[in-house]
Amino acid sequence: MSDGDAHLLIVDDDERIRGLLQKFLMRNGFLVSAARDAAHARRLLAGLDFDMLVLDVMMPGEDGVSLTRGVRETSTVPILLLTARSETEDRIKGLEAGADDYLAKPFEPKELLLRINAILRRMPDVNPQETAPKLLTLGDIRYDIERGEMWQGEELVRLTATEAQLMRIFSAKPGEALSRSTLVEELGRDKGQAQERAVDVQITRLRRKLETDPKQPRYLQTVRGSGYMLAPD
């Protein structure tokens, strides 16, 4: 996907912010729709396909975290949360609900643009490959390295953009421990303990899809003092 042809949905109850973001992103080549609250967003999502959602967390009625959780029941569309809250745990709640990243208010529009483009670039390429697929076997899970697809039997396992990128990173170096700081860098995020904690949350979510017992991981292992390692069969 090229960043410029992506269709974004902006959800914010502040009409001024909503309008400014919509104009700014349209000037940068995106197709942009806007919703004033979660209920409005759900109506748009029922009839349109979007390449990414940008959700304000603090909205009247259903908040952005709850909407994220609801969207994740049926979709892996990338989600970026906008939050005025500075507490790390509030951001972690958003990531646990299924968001791919967050951006704290106030922010510079250029930073939002950089975050959006970075997330869209992490989306797996779904174009058919002419070469034979390369597979990793993880119990009853099969991971197609070239397509960036995970299968359990005949069922395609839904991966968020961040989960898909993590699988690409780990599958490129199976059996090798990768530190949290390395994963943060590979994901294209700012350095710091908050982002390393965010990686831990994403690993926990990915294990739920990979492991029979996520609390005792067999395939996505924790290597004490080193980080995480993918250990295929």
N, C-alpha and C positions, 0 to 999 in steps of 0.2 A: 504494500500500500504506500502511495506517496502521501506525504503529510498534507499537501495542499488540497487533495480531493476528498478529504475526510469530512463526514457530517457529524457535527458536535451538538450535544444538547446541554444548554446552560440552565441550571435550576437554582434560582435565588429569589427570595421574597422581596428584596430591595430593588424597586423598579429602576432606579438610577444606575446601580451597579450592573444590573442585568443588561440594560441598554448599552452601557459603556463597553462591557465585555463583548457583547454581540457585535458591535461596530468594529471594535479593535480586531477581533478574530476574523471577521469577514474581510477586513482590509488586508489581512495576512493570508488570504486565499482559501479560508475554510467556508463550508456551508454550515450555517449556524441556526438552530432553532432554540427557543427560550421558553421556559415554564416558570410560573410564579410560585408554585409550591409542589409538594410531592404528588398530590392528587392530579394536578394538571400534567405533571411529568408522566404519570402512569397512563393517562389517556393518550399522550403522544407516543409513548413506548408501545402501546397496543397496536398502533397503526403504522409506525415508521421504524425503519432500521437505522441505528446510529452506530458510528465507529468509536465514539467515546462520550462519556457523561462527565460533566463538571458540576458537582453538587455542593451547595452550601450546607454545612452541618446544622446550624442554628436557624430553623424555620418554624413558624407557627404550625400547629398540627403535627403531622408526621415529620420527624427530622431526617437529616441526610443519612445518618447511620442506619436508621430503620429502613429507609428507601433502598440503600445499598444492599442490605440483607435480603430485602424482597426481590430486587433485581437478580441477585445471585442465585435465587431458586431456579431460574430458567435461562440465565444468560451469563456469558463470560465477557461481555463488553467491558473495555477498560473504564475504570472509574477513578477520577481525581476528586478528592474532598477539599473544600475550602473551609477553614475553621478559624475562628477568632480565639479559640482556646489555646493556651500555651502549654497546658499540662500534658506530659508525655502519655499518661495513661488514657486520656481522652482520644489522642491520636491512635493509640494502639487499638482501642475499641473499633475505630473505623477500619483499620487494617484487618482485624479479626472478622469484621462483618463482610469483608471481601473487597475493600478498596485496594487499588494498586499503588496509590501514593496520596500525599496530602500536601497542602500548601497553606501556611498560616497567614491570616490577614493581620495588618495590611501588607500587600505585596505589590511589586512592580509588574505591570502588564507583560513586560518582556520576559520576566521570570516565569510567569504562567505559560507563555508561548513556548519557552524552552522545555518546561515540564511536559506539556502536551506533546510536543514533537518527540521527546525522549520516550514517552510511553508508547506512542504510535509506532516508533521504530522497533520496539521490543515485541510487537505483535508477530506471531509466526507467519511465515510465507506459506500460503495454502495453495500456491500454484502447483500443478502436477509435475512430478519429477520424471525425467526420461530414464534415469538410471535406477537400478534395483535398490529398494529401500534398505537401509542399514538399521537393524533392530537391536535393542537391548532387552533382555528378559529379566524381569524382576518378579519372581513367583508367577502368579497368573496375570501379571501386567506386562504388556509389550509396549516399548517406546520406540517409535519410528523417528530416528535422529534427523533424517533429511526433511521430513514433512513436519516435524515438531508435534507429532500426534501421539497420544497415549491411549491404548486400548486395553480393555478388560474383557476377554472373550470376544464377542462380536459388538460390544458396546464401546463407543468412543467416550473417553473420560474427559469431561469439560475442564479445561485449564484456563485460569485467568492469564492476562498478559504477563504478569510478574511470575506466576508459576511456570508458564511456558518458557520464559527467559531463564529461570533457575534450572529447569531441566536441560536446556541447551548448554548452559555453563557446566553443569555436572557431567553431562554425557560426553562432553569434549575431553574430560579428564577422569574417566572412571577409575575408582580405586585410589584416587589422590585426594588427600585432605585439603580443603580450601578454607581459608580463614574467613571470619566475618568481614574483615576489612577488605579482603579480596573480592568477596561477593558484592559488597556495597559498591566498590569501584566498577566491577563488571556490569552491575545494574545501572550504572551511570548516575549514581546519587551522590549527594554531598557526604563528606566524611563526618564521623562523629558517633558517639555512643547511642544517640537516639535512632539513627539509621541502622546501626548494628542490632539494636533491640527490635527494630521493625523487620529485619531479616529473620530473626528468630521466630517472629510471628508467622511470616510467610512459610518458613520451613515446617512449622507445626501444622499449618493448613495443608501443605503439600503432602506431608506424611499421612494425613487422613485419607488421601486418595491413593497412596502407594502401598501402605502397610496393612497387614491383617490386624496387628496390634500396634497402633501409633505410639503407645507409651513404651513399647519395647521394639524399636525399629530394627528391622533386619537389613533393609536396602538403603535407606538414607540415614546413615549412622552419624552419631556425634563422636568426634575424635578428641578426647580430652586434651586441652591445651593447644589444639590445632584448628578446630572448626568442624566442618561437616564433610562427609564423603559419600559418594554414591557407589554402592557395592553390588553390581548386577550379578546374576547367576553365572 
